[in-house]
Amino acid sequence: MLNDPVLVNDWHAVAEVDDLKKKNPLPVRLLGEDLVLWELNGRIHAWQDLCVHRGTKLSMGKIQSDCLICPYHGWHYDESGQCVHIPAHPEQKPPAKAKANTYKIQIKYGLIWVTQGNPPHDIPTFPEWEDESYRNLPSGPYHFNAAAPRVIENFLDVAHFPFVHEGSLGDPSRPEIADYEAEILDAGVVSEGIEFFQPNPDGTGVGAVVTYTYRVFRPLVAYFVKTKGPSFAAMYAVCPIDELHSKGWVLMSMNYGFDQPAEEIISFQDRVTGEDIPVVESQRPELLPLDLQEELHLKSDRTAIAYRKWLNQLGVTFGTA
């Protein structure tokens, strides 16, 4: 596990709840540490993926007799993480220290969130997702061979739309971005009144100037919402697998287009993120520079500048330089 107290004491989406229907137990990775997720009678557990006997991955084992069983020597771990049976010595009571390292979890927005520490805050609230007048559509996970802060900063960057997402999110003949302000607040970063032209902002095929608000709730959870016309909002939860590998889910919420098949909307998001991936993976340095003297910045970069300043103020070291 990487030594970053800010991210260790935060909530991170690591998998979808439905993933456990396909594979149980399920291996995942967070902040450079292998974890195992497993479900028994509707209860989901997150542990270090390690048998304390000889270091075998518990995710290679099986669930039986209300226990997670190590594949190497058959040690039985109950739901508390305690080893309760050692087959080679059935008469011996396992010692108290024969216990898996367990982590807290929460289920929210169809995702399994894990913390390796003790967060002083809850998982961010996605307001539109909890509004019954909106339609909710999850997409992802999207895998990046890139540092998680780089992935979030790309999500916050609107100036790349005309060039990376030409014809869908932007038009290279109209790349201008109106001036706006970005603030660092107690609750994170907020940028309001970001205006730019999009060729097809609401699926009608008619171009228009769109106004967005962007927020960064946590170092690796960001959000935007269209504030004029039909409302489209998205929250991006990025899992820091290790320093140079990430995966993220884009949770979409919209109050229009209820007749449009969900597959079409998700496919569009798949295409957009697929266009982002090679660009983000190409960025150098690979770690996000927090020293603002390291790269050039423009007025249109104000959200990214505020994000970097905020990460620096928080003391985030993972994925940054």
C-alpha positions in Angstrom: 0.0 0.0 0.0 1.4 3.4 -0.9 2.0 5.9 1.8 -0.4 8.7 1.1 -2.5 9.5 4.2 -5.0 11.6 2.2 -5.9 8.8 -0.2 -5.6 6.0 2.4 -8.2 7.8 4.5 -10.6 8.2 1.6 -13.3 6.2 -0.1 -12.5 4.6 -3.5 -14.8 2.8 -5.9 -13.1 -0.5 -6.7 -15.7 -2.6 -8.4 -19.4 -2.9 -9.4 -21.7 -4.8 -7.1 -22.7 -7.0 -10.1 -19.1 -8.0 -10.5 -19.4 -10.4 -7.6 -22.2 -12.2 -9.4 -19.7 -13.1 -12.1 -16.7 -14.0 -9.8 -16.9 -14.5 -6.0 -14.3 -14.1 -4.5 -13.1 -11.2 -6.6 -9.5 -9.8 -6.7 -9.1 -6.0 -7.0 -6.2 -3.7 -6.5 -6.2 -0.3 -4.6 -3.2 2.0 -4.0 -0.8 -0.7 -4.9 -2.3 -3.3 -2.6 -4.1 -6.5 -3.6 -7.6 -6.8 -2.1 -10.2 -9.6 -2.2 -13.9 -8.8 -2.3 -16.3 -11.6 -1.4 -20.0 -11.9 -0.7 -21.9 -14.2 1.6 -25.6 -14.0 2.2 -25.8 -10.5 0.7 -22.9 -9.2 2.8 -19.8 -7.9 1.0 -16.4 -8.0 2.6 -13.1 -6.3 1.5 -9.9 -7.8 2.9 -6.2 -7.7 2.1 -5.7 -10.5 -0.4 -3.4 -12.4 1.7 -3.5 -15.6 3.8 -1.5 -14.9 7.0 0.0 -18.4 6.9 2.1 -18.4 3.7 1.0 -15.3 1.9 -1.3 -17.0 -0.7 -4.0 -14.9 -2.4 -7.3 -15.6 -0.8 -9.0 -14.5 -4.0 -7.9 -17.9 -5.5 -9.9 -19.7 -2.8 -13.5 -20.6 -2.5 -16.5 -19.8 -0.2 -17.8 -22.8 1.7 -19.3 -23.4 5.2 -19.8 -19.6 5.6 -16.0 -19.1 5.3 -13.5 -17.9 2.8 -11.1 -20.8 2.4 -7.4 -20.4 1.4 -6.5 -22.4 -1.7 -3.1 -23.4 -0.4 -3.6 -25.1 3.0 -7.4 -24.8 3.4 -7.4 -22.3 6.3 -11.0 -21.2 7.0 -11.6 -17.5 7.6 -15.0 -16.4 8.9 -16.7 -13.1 8.0 -14.8 -11.2 10.7 -11.6 -12.2 9.1 -10.6 -14.7 11.9 -9.2 -18.1 11.0 -11.5 -20.6 12.6 -10.2 -23.9 11.2 -6.8 -25.3 10.2 -7.3 -28.6 8.4 -3.8 -29.9 9.1 -4.5 -29.5 12.9 -8.3 -29.8 13.3 -7.9 -30.1 17.1 -6.0 -26.9 17.4 -7.8 -23.6 18.0 -6.3 -21.0 15.6 -4.4 -18.2 17.4 -6.0 -14.8 17.6 -3.4 -13.3 15.3 -4.4 -15.7 12.5 -6.7 -13.0 11.1 -7.1 -11.4 7.7 -6.6 -7.6 7.5 -10.1 -6.3 6.9 -11.3 -3.0 5.4 -14.5 -0.9 5.6 -16.8 -0.9 2.6 -19.9 1.0 1.4 -22.3 0.4 -1.5 -23.4 3.5 -3.4 -24.4 4.2 -7.0 -24.0 0.5 -7.8 -20.3 0.5 -6.9 -18.4 -1.0 -4.1 -16.4 1.7 -2.2 -13.5 0.7 0.0 -11.3 2.6 2.4 -8.0 1.4 3.8 -8.1 3.9 6.6 -10.6 6.1 8.5 -12.2 8.7 6.3 -13.3 11.9 8.0 -16.1 12.3 5.4 -18.6 10.2 3.5 -18.7 9.2 -0.2 -19.6 12.3 -2.3 -23.3 12.9 -3.1 -24.3 12.9 -6.7 -27.4 15.2 -6.5 -29.0 14.4 -9.9 -28.6 10.6 -9.4 -30.8 10.9 -6.4 -33.4 13.0 -8.2 -36.3 10.9 -9.5 -36.9 13.1 -12.5 -33.5 12.1 -13.9 -32.5 8.9 -15.7 -29.4 7.2 -14.3 -26.9 5.4 -16.5 -23.6 4.0 -15.3 -20.7 3.4 -17.7 -17.3 1.9 -17.4 -15.0 0.8 -16.0 -12.4 2.5 -18.2 -8.8 1.4 -17.8 -5.9 3.8 -18.1 -2.2 3.1 -18.0 -1.9 6.5 -16.3 -1.9 8.1 -12.9 -5.3 8.7 -11.4 -4.9 12.5 -11.0 -4.0 12.7 -14.7 -7.3 11.0 -15.5 -9.3 13.4 -13.3 -7.6 16.4 -14.7 -8.5 15.3 -18.3 -12.1 15.0 -17.2 -12.0 18.7 -16.0 -10.4 20.0 -19.2 -12.9 21.4 -21.7 -10.3 22.9 -24.1 -9.4 19.5 -25.5 -13.0 18.8 -26.7 -12.7 20.3 -30.2 -9.6 18.3 -30.9 -9.9 15.0 -29.1 -13.7 14.8 -29.5 -14.1 16.6 -32.8 -17.7 16.4 -34.1 -19.2 15.2 -30.8 -18.2 17.3 -27.9 -16.4 20.1 -29.8 -15.7 21.8 -33.1 -12.1 22.8 -34.0 -13.5 25.9 -35.9 -15.0 27.1 -32.6 -12.5 26.3 -29.9 -13.0 29.5 -27.8 -13.8 29.2 -24.1 -15.3 32.2 -22.3 -13.5 33.4 -19.3 -14.6 31.9 -16.0 -13.5 31.6 -12.4 -12.4 28.5 -10.4 -12.4 28.5 -6.6 -10.9 26.2 -3.9 -13.5 25.7 -1.2 -13.7 23.6 1.9 -15.7 21.1 -0.1 -13.2 21.0 -3.0 -12.9 22.8 -6.3 -15.7 24.5 -8.1 -15.8 26.2 -11.6 -19.0 27.8 -12.7 -20.1 29.5 -15.9 -17.8 27.6 -18.3 -19.2 28.4 -21.8 -18.2 26.9 -25.1 -19.7 25.7 -28.3 -20.7 22.1 -28.8 -22.0 20.7 -32.2 -24.6 18.4 -30.7 -25.1 19.1 -27.0 -28.5 17.5 -26.4 -28.8 14.9 -29.1 -30.9 17.1 -31.5 -28.1 17.6 -33.9 -28.3 21.4 -33.4 -25.1 23.1 -32.2 -25.2 25.5 -29.3 -23.2 27.3 -26.6 -23.3 25.2 -23.5 -22.7 26.3 -19.9 -21.2 23.9 -17.4 -20.4 23.8 -13.7 -17.5 21.5 -12.7 -16.8 20.3 -9.2 -14.1 18.2 -7.6 -15.5 16.6 -4.5 -12.5 14.5 -3.5 -9.0 14.1 -5.1 -10.3 11.3 -7.3 -14.0 12.0 -7.6 -15.2 14.8 -10.0 -18.5 16.0 -11.4 -20.0 18.3 -14.0 -23.5 19.4 -14.8 -25.0 21.4 -17.7 -26.7 24.4 -16.1 -28.8 25.7 -19.1 -31.3 23.8 -21.2 -31.7 20.0 -20.8 -29.7 18.9 -17.9 -26.9 16.3 -18.2 -24.7 15.5 -15.2 -21.9 13.1 -14.7 -19.8 12.0 -11.7 -16.4 10.4 -12.4 -15.1 8.0 -9.7 -11.5 7.0 -10.5 -9.9 4.0 -8.7 -6.1 4.4 -8.1 -5.0 0.8 -8.8 -1.4 1.7 -8.4 0.6 4.8 -9.3 0.5 4.4 -13.0 -2.7 2.4 -13.5 -6.3 3.5 -12.9 -9.8 2.6 -13.7 -12.9 4.8 -13.6 -16.7 4.8 -13.8 -18.7 7.6 -15.4 -22.1 7.8 -13.8 -24.4 9.7 -16.0 -27.7 11.4 -15.1 -30.1 13.2 -17.5 -33.6 14.7 -17.4 -34.3 14.2 -21.1 -33.9 11.5 -23.8 -35.9 8.9 -21.9 -36.8 7.2 -25.2 -33.2 6.8 -26.3 -31.9 3.3 -25.7 -29.4 3.1 -22.8 -27.0 1.2 -25.0 -26.7 4.1 -27.3 -25.9 6.6 -24.6 -23.4 4.3 -22.9 -21.8 3.5 -26.3 -21.3 7.2 -26.9 -19.6 7.5 -23.5 -17.4 4.5 -24.3 -16.3 6.2 -27.5 -15.6 9.5 -25.9 -13.5 7.9 -23.1 -11.8 5.7 -25.7 -10.6 8.9 -27.4 -9.3 10.2 -24.1 -7.3 7.1 -23.1 -4.4 7.3 -25.6 -4.0 11.0 -25.0 -3.8 10.7 -21.2 -1.5 7.7 -21.4 0.9 9.7 -23.6 1.3 12.6 -21.2 4.7 13.3 -19.7 5.7 13.5 -17.0 3.5 10.6 -16.1 2.9 11.9 -12.6 0.8 15.1 -12.3 3.1 18.1 -11.6 1.8 20.1 -8.6 4.5 22.8 -9.0 2.7 25.3 -11.3 6.1 26.4 -12.8 6.6 23.0 -14.4 4.1 23.5 -17.2 2.5 26.4 -19.1 -1.0 27.5 -18.1 -3.7 29.6 -19.7 -7.0 31.2 -18.4 -8.9 28.2 -19.8 -6.8 26.0 -17.5 -8.2 27.6 -14.3 -10.0 24.4 -13.2 -6.9 22.3 -13.6 -4.8 25.0 -11.9 -7.2 25.0 -8.9 -7.2 21.2 -8.8 -3.4 21.1 -8.7 -3.3 23.7 -6.0 -5.9 21.9 -3.9 -4.1 18.5 -4.2 -0.9 20.3 -3.0 -2.8 21.9 -0.1 -4.2 18.5 0.9 -0.8 16.9 0.7 -1.6 14.3 -1.9 1.5 12.6 -3.1 0.2 9.5 -4.9 0.2 10.1 -8.7 1.7 13.5 -8.3 5.1 15.1 -8.6 
